[in-house]
């Protein structure tokens, strides 16, 4: 059962088991959720997701929610948590606003039926609500939200590996393909992208023998890249790193071509999952690192991709795989602890994090409560992604 709560413009004040195509199982009636300390698995376990379903970052929230819904259907239909045990999914839309995200999380914490939260995908919202979950002692699992200040204690977990933890695979790929100089065009508004552009990419480039010849910041509001693309083209780098938003990338790539640049481009996960279609020929050949691609050929990823496509009529993006693995992490944690109370789920999530599991994104490990996955580098040909490198291979 899925419930969606949205605020209108006039309302008040952003583990893998059972992969396969399974039918929808309805929500069971009966007692709602185990109370704290009961050390039992209740017949109904409520998961509340506070994710952007509308607004500029809705692509991440909607994708994650779809992956979560698929996982819940599989878990419920398979009896993974025991006969008659059902996960229910309550979706709340902060519509990109930090204040709404904090309000919805506060209400979910006060709701004794909510046993675990799925948190906002944007770093700013996540950093604002993480302390609330810690103080309320409610486990919260974030997808995306790769900035600092998100995984801050025993009750905060992240089901997306921060991009910097696998971006080195992209830098290594360029070095292996004779890139010796590079420039960086980065979004200075979003902390995840700003940290990549100012810290992680320069450090990784130096490690792999790539000299950064220029670095140019832009804001999220920037839509004309004439000056920075001409400036970077004049430096003649072998490649350009573009940790910028997807809607910016289409324009920037076009203006790079107009400026006469003919080198390689290395993007980021914002360009993944078909997001470069709108750029047409200007984006053909762009590379970017991902934690998941529908072009993966490992069996778990192929099964997830087939199930997602059958349910939603489209190929999954990384956000869907992250939401899917987040729910399976929660389900595995409940099964491991034998306790669906808030504290039981927290303990179970930590236990599974200590063990790792195989998911849609691959062999999943953890650094504390923070997920790590093998990075993949893909190339976009105008229609589909092809995996050209997997971390460690």
C-alpha positions as CSV (number, residue, x, y, z in Angstrom):
1,X,0.0,0.0,0.0
2,X,1.4,3.4,-1.0
3,X,0.1,6.7,0.4
4,X,1.2,10.1,-1.0
5,X,0.9,13.4,0.9
6,X,1.5,16.6,-1.1
7,X,1.2,20.2,-0.1
8,X,-0.5,22.5,-2.7
9,X,0.8,26.0,-3.5
10,X,-1.8,27.3,-1.1
11,X,-0.9,24.9,1.7
12,X,1.1,25.7,4.8
13,X,4.4,26.8,5.4
14,X,13.7,18.4,-1.8
15,X,20.5,-6.3,0.3
16,X,19.3,-8.2,-2.2
17,X,16.9,-11.1,-2.0
18,X,13.9,-12.1,-4.0
19,X,14.9,-10.2,-7.2
20,X,12.4,-10.8,-9.9
21,X,9.0,-9.8,-11.3
22,X,6.5,-10.3,-8.5
23,X,2.9,-9.2,-8.3
24,X,1.5,-6.5,-6.0
25,X,0.6,-7.7,-2.6
26,X,-2.1,-5.7,-0.7
27,X,-1.5,-4.3,2.8
28,X,-2.4,-6.6,5.7
29,X,-4.9,-5.5,8.3
30,X,-4.2,-6.0,12.0
31,X,-1.8,-4.5,14.5
32,X,0.3,-1.7,12.9
33,X,3.9,-1.8,14.1
34,X,5.9,-3.3,16.9
35,X,6.4,-0.8,19.7
36,X,9.9,0.0,20.8
37,X,11.5,-2.8,22.8
38,X,8.9,-5.4,21.8
39,X,11.6,-7.5,20.0
40,X,9.1,-8.9,17.5
41,X,8.2,-8.4,13.9
42,X,4.8,-6.8,13.5
43,X,2.3,-7.8,10.9
44,X,2.3,-4.2,9.4
45,X,5.5,-2.1,9.3
46,X,5.2,1.5,8.2
47,X,7.9,3.2,6.2
48,X,7.5,7.0,5.7
49,X,9.5,8.6,2.8
50,X,10.1,12.3,2.7
51,X,11.3,12.8,-0.9
52,X,10.8,15.4,-3.6
53,X,8.0,14.2,-5.9
54,X,7.6,17.6,-7.4
55,X,10.0,20.5,-8.1
56,X,13.4,20.8,-9.6
57,X,14.9,17.7,-8.0
58,X,11.8,15.5,-8.4
59,X,13.6,13.2,-10.8
60,X,15.7,11.9,-7.8
61,X,12.8,11.5,-5.4
62,X,10.4,9.9,-7.9
63,X,13.1,7.5,-9.1
64,X,13.9,6.5,-5.5
65,X,10.3,6.1,-4.6
66,X,9.7,3.8,-7.6
67,X,12.6,1.6,-6.7
68,X,11.3,1.4,-3.1
69,X,7.8,0.5,-4.3
70,X,9.2,-2.4,-6.4
71,X,11.2,-3.7,-3.5
72,X,8.2,-3.5,-1.1
73,X,6.0,-5.5,-3.6
74,X,8.7,-8.2,-3.8
75,X,9.2,-8.4,-0.1
76,X,5.5,-8.5,0.7
77,X,4.7,-11.0,-2.0
78,X,7.6,-13.3,-1.1
79,X,6.9,-13.5,2.6
80,X,10.5,-12.5,3.2
81,X,9.7,-11.1,6.7
82,X,7.3,-13.9,7.6
83,X,3.8,-15.1,6.7
84,X,1.4,-12.1,6.5
85,X,4.0,-9.5,7.3
86,X,3.5,-6.4,5.1
87,X,5.6,-3.3,4.6
88,X,3.5,-0.1,3.9
89,X,4.9,2.9,2.2
90,X,3.7,6.5,3.0
91,X,5.2,9.1,0.7
92,X,5.4,12.8,1.7
93,X,6.5,15.5,-0.8
94,X,8.5,18.5,0.5
95,X,8.5,19.9,-3.1
96,X,12.2,21.0,-2.9
97,X,11.8,23.1,0.3
98,X,14.0,22.6,3.3
99,X,11.3,23.9,5.7
100,X,8.7,21.4,4.3
101,X,11.2,18.6,4.6
102,X,11.8,19.4,8.3
103,X,8.1,19.7,8.9
104,X,7.3,16.4,7.3
105,X,10.1,14.6,9.1
106,X,9.0,16.1,12.4
107,X,5.4,14.9,11.8
108,X,6.7,11.4,10.9
109,X,8.8,11.2,14.1
110,X,5.7,12.1,16.1
111,X,3.7,9.4,14.3
112,X,4.1,6.3,16.4
113,X,3.2,4.1,13.4
114,X,6.3,5.2,11.5
115,X,9.1,2.8,12.3
116,X,11.7,4.0,9.8
117,X,12.2,7.0,7.4
118,X,13.5,7.3,3.9
119,X,15.1,10.8,3.8
120,X,15.3,13.5,1.2
121,X,17.7,13.1,-1.7
122,X,19.1,16.6,-1.7
123,X,22.0,17.4,0.6
124,X,20.6,20.6,2.0
125,X,17.3,19.0,3.0
126,X,19.1,15.8,4.3
127,X,21.5,17.8,6.5
128,X,18.6,19.8,8.0
129,X,16.5,16.7,8.9
130,X,19.3,14.3,10.0
131,X,19.6,15.9,13.5
132,X,15.9,15.6,13.9
133,X,16.0,11.9,13.3
134,X,18.9,11.5,15.7
135,X,17.2,13.4,18.5
136,X,13.9,11.6,17.9
137,X,15.7,8.2,17.8
138,X,14.1,7.2,14.5
139,X,16.3,5.4,11.9
140,X,16.4,7.3,8.6
141,X,17.9,6.0,5.4
142,X,18.9,8.6,2.8
143,X,19.4,8.1,-0.9
144,X,21.6,10.5,-2.8
145,X,22.4,13.4,-0.3
146,X,26.1,12.9,-0.8
147,X,27.2,16.0,1.1
148,X,28.8,16.1,4.6
149,X,26.6,16.4,7.6
150,X,24.1,13.7,6.6
151,X,25.4,10.5,8.3
152,X,26.0,11.9,11.7
153,X,25.1,9.3,14.3
154,X,23.6,5.9,15.2
155,X,20.2,6.7,13.5
156,X,21.3,8.1,10.2
157,X,22.2,5.8,7.3
158,X,22.9,6.4,3.6
159,X,21.9,4.0,0.8
160,X,23.9,5.8,-1.8
161,X,27.7,5.8,-1.9
162,X,28.8,9.5,-2.0
163,X,29.9,10.2,-5.5
164,X,33.5,11.1,-4.5
165,X,34.0,7.5,-3.3
166,X,33.7,6.1,-6.8
167,X,34.6,9.1,-8.9
168,X,38.2,8.0,-9.0
169,X,37.2,5.2,-11.3
170,X,36.3,8.0,-13.8
171,X,39.7,9.8,-13.4
172,X,41.5,6.5,-13.7
173,X,39.7,5.7,-16.9
174,X,40.8,9.0,-18.5
175,X,44.4,8.5,-17.4
176,X,44.3,5.0,-18.9
177,X,43.2,6.6,-22.2
178,X,46.0,9.1,-22.5
179,X,44.4,12.2,-20.8
180,X,47.3,14.2,-19.4
181,X,45.6,17.7,-18.9
182,X,42.1,18.6,-17.9
183,X,39.9,21.5,-16.9
184,X,37.0,21.6,-14.5
185,X,33.6,23.4,-15.0
186,X,31.8,22.9,-11.7
187,X,28.5,23.9,-10.0
188,X,29.5,25.9,-6.9
189,X,26.0,26.0,-5.5
190,X,25.4,22.3,-4.8
191,X,27.8,21.2,-2.1
192,X,28.3,17.7,-3.6
193,X,29.3,19.1,-6.9
194,X,31.3,21.9,-5.4
195,X,33.4,19.5,-3.3
196,X,34.0,17.4,-6.4
197,X,35.2,20.4,-8.4
198,X,37.4,22.0,-5.8
199,X,38.7,19.1,-3.8
200,X,38.2,15.6,-5.0
201,X,38.8,15.8,-8.7
202,X,42.0,17.9,-8.3
203,X,43.3,15.4,-5.8
204,X,42.4,12.4,-7.9
205,X,43.8,14.0,-11.0
206,X,47.2,14.6,-9.3
207,X,47.3,11.0,-8.1
208,X,46.8,9.7,-11.7
209,X,49.2,12.1,-13.4
210,X,46.6,14.5,-14.9
211,X,47.4,18.3,-14.6
212,X,44.4,20.6,-14.0
213,X,45.0,23.6,-16.3
214,X,41.9,25.6,-15.4
215,X,38.9,25.5,-13.0
216,X,35.8,27.6,-13.5
217,X,32.9,27.8,-11.0
218,X,29.3,28.5,-12.1
219,X,26.0,28.8,-10.1
220,X,22.9,26.7,-10.4
221,X,21.2,29.7,-12.1
222,X,23.9,29.8,-14.8
223,X,22.5,28.9,-18.2
224,X,24.8,30.8,-20.6
225,X,28.3,29.1,-20.6
226,X,29.8,31.1,-23.5
227,X,32.5,32.8,-21.5
228,X,33.6,29.7,-19.4
229,X,33.5,27.4,-22.4
230,X,35.7,29.8,-24.5
231,X,38.1,30.2,-21.5
232,X,38.5,26.4,-21.1
233,X,38.8,25.7,-24.8
234,X,41.6,28.3,-25.0
235,X,43.5,26.2,-22.5
236,X,43.3,23.1,-24.8
237,X,42.9,20.4,-22.2
238,X,42.7,16.8,-23.2
239,X,39.4,16.4,-21.2
240,X,36.9,18.5,-19.3
241,X,35.3,17.4,-16.0
242,X,31.7,18.8,-15.8
243,X,30.3,18.3,-12.3
244,X,27.2,20.4,-13.1
245,X,23.5,19.8,-13.1
246,X,21.9,17.9,-15.9
247,X,19.9,20.9,-17.3
248,X,23.1,22.9,-17.4
249,X,25.1,20.1,-19.1
250,X,23.0,20.1,-22.3
251,X,23.7,23.8,-22.8
252,X,27.3,23.7,-21.8
253,X,28.1,20.8,-24.1
254,X,26.5,22.7,-27.1
255,X,28.5,25.8,-26.3
256,X,31.7,23.8,-25.9
257,X,31.2,22.5,-29.4
258,X,30.5,26.0,-30.7
259,X,33.7,27.2,-29.1
260,X,35.6,24.5,-31.0
261,X,36.4,22.1,-28.2
262,X,36.9,18.5,-29.4
263,X,38.3,16.7,-26.4
264,X,36.7,14.3,-23.9
265,X,34.0,15.1,-21.4
266,X,33.6,13.4,-18.0
267,X,30.3,14.3,-16.3
268,X,28.7,13.0,-13.1
269,X,25.6,11.0,-12.1
270,X,23.3,13.9,-12.9
271,X,23.9,13.0,-16.6
272,X,23.1,9.3,-16.1
273,X,20.1,7.2,-17.0
274,X,19.2,8.9,-20.4
275,X,19.2,12.4,-19.0
276,X,21.5,13.4,-21.9
277,X,18.9,12.7,-24.6
278,X,17.8,16.3,-24.8
279,X,21.4,17.3,-25.7
280,X,21.2,15.2,-28.9
281,X,24.5,15.0,-30.9
282,X,26.2,17.4,-28.5
283,X,26.3,14.7,-25.8
284,X,27.3,11.7,-27.9
285,X,30.4,10.2,-26.4
286,X,30.2,11.8,-23.0
287,X,31.5,9.7,-20.1
288,X,30.2,9.7,-16.5
289,X,30.6,7.6,-13.4
290,X,27.6,5.9,-11.8
291,X,26.7,3.6,-9.0
292,X,24.2,1.8,-11.2
293,X,23.5,1.6,-14.9
294,X,20.8,-0.2,-16.8
295,X,23.7,-1.2,-19.1
296,X,25.2,-3.4,-16.4
297,X,25.4,-7.1,-17.3
298,X,25.7,-8.7,-13.9
299,X,22.8,-11.0,-13.1
300,X,21.3,-9.1,-10.1
301,X,21.3,-5.8,-12.0
302,X,19.7,-7.4,-15.1
303,X,16.9,-8.9,-12.9
304,X,16.3,-5.6,-11.2
305,X,16.3,-3.8,-14.6
306,X,13.8,-6.2,-16.1
307,X,11.4,-6.0,-13.0
308,X,11.6,-2.2,-13.0
309,X,10.9,-1.9,-16.7
310,X,8.0,-4.4,-16.5
311,X,6.4,-2.3,-13.7
312,X,7.1,1.2,-14.8
313,X,7.5,0.9,-18.6
314,X,11.0,2.4,-18.6
315,X,14.6,1.6,-17.8
316,X,15.7,2.3,-14.2
317,X,18.1,5.1,-13.4
318,X,20.5,5.0,-10.4
319,X,17.8,6.6,-8.2
320,X,15.6,3.6,-8.6
321,X,18.3,1.2,-7.8
322,X,19.2,3.2,-4.7
323,X,15.6,3.2,-3.5
324,X,15.3,-0.5,-4.2
325,X,18.5,-1.4,-2.3
326,X,17.5,0.9,0.6
327,X,14.3,-1.0,1.2
328,X,16.0,-4.4,0.9
329,X,18.6,-3.1,3.4
330,X,15.7,-2.2,5.8
331,X,14.0,-5.6,5.3
332,X,17.2,-7.5,5.8
333,X,17.8,-5.5,9.0
334,X,14.4,-6.3,10.4
335,X,14.9,-10.0,9.6
336,X,18.3,-10.0,11.2
337,X,17.2,-8.3,14.4
338,X,13.8,-10.0,14.6
339,X,12.4,-6.7,15.7
340,X,10.4,-4.1,13.7
341,X,10.4,-1.4,16.3
342,X,12.4,1.7,15.7
343,X,15.2,0.5,17.8
344,X,15.1,-2.9,16.3
345,X,15.4,-1.5,12.8
346,X,18.3,0.7,13.8
347,X,20.1,-2.3,15.2
348,X,19.3,-4.4,12.2
349,X,20.5,-1.8,9.7
350,X,23.8,-1.5,11.6
351,X,24.1,-5.3,11.7
352,X,23.6,-5.6,7.9
353,X,26.0,-2.7,7.3
354,X,28.6,-4.7,9.2
355,X,28.1,-7.7,6.8
356,X,27.3,-6.1,3.5
357,X,25.0,-7.7,0.9
358,X,24.6,-8.1,-2.9
359,X,22.1,-5.6,-4.4
360,X,21.0,-4.1,-7.6
361,X,24.1,-1.8,-7.5
362,X,26.5,-4.8,-7.0
363,X,28.5,-6.0,-4.1
364,X,27.5,-3.5,-1.4
365,X,29.8,-2.7,1.6
366,X,29.7,0.1,4.2
367,X,31.9,2.5,6.0
368,X,30.0,2.7,9.2
369,X,26.4,3.5,8.3
370,X,27.5,4.9,4.9
371,X,27.1,2.7,1.7
372,X,29.9,1.9,-0.7
373,X,29.5,0.3,-4.1
374,X,31.7,-0.5,-7.1
375,X,31.9,2.5,-9.4
376,X,31.2,2.1,-13.1
377,X,32.1,4.4,-15.9
378,X,29.6,4.5,-18.8
379,X,29.6,6.2,-22.2
380,X,26.5,7.7,-23.7
381,X,26.0,7.1,-27.5
382,X,22.9,9.2,-27.9
383,X,20.5,6.4,-27.1
384,X,21.9,4.1,-24.4
385,X,24.7,3.7,-21.9
386,X,27.6,1.3,-22.3
387,X,29.7,0.3,-19.3
388,X,33.3,0.9,-20.2
389,X,35.0,0.3,-16.8
390,X,34.1,-1.2,-13.5
391,X,36.0,-0.2,-10.4
392,X,38.9,-2.7,-9.7
393,X,38.7,-4.2,-13.1
